[in-house]
Amino acid sequence: MQNFKDQLVIVTGGTRGIGKAISAAFLEQGAQVIATYVSGEATAQKFKSEHPNGENLELRKFDVSNAEQVESF
């Protein structure tokens, strides 16, 4: 498996379901992860607080289908 130490990864929909699993896998490989979500603030915060590498996880709430929000990101 590849080492992602010191790499920045952005995972859209990264706090639930498949996106959460992808975020977790990158975190376990040493990546800094920005996980985006559009709803489910409590779920996102729980994921961050419970993951052993949560200090390397940044959460960003926005809708990737909204061009203005994506540009702002």
Buried (B, 14 or more C-beta within 10 A) or exposed (E): EEEBEEEEBBBBBBBBEEBBEBBBBBBBBBBBBBBBBBEEEEEBEEBBEEBEBBEBBEBBEBBBEEEEBEEEE
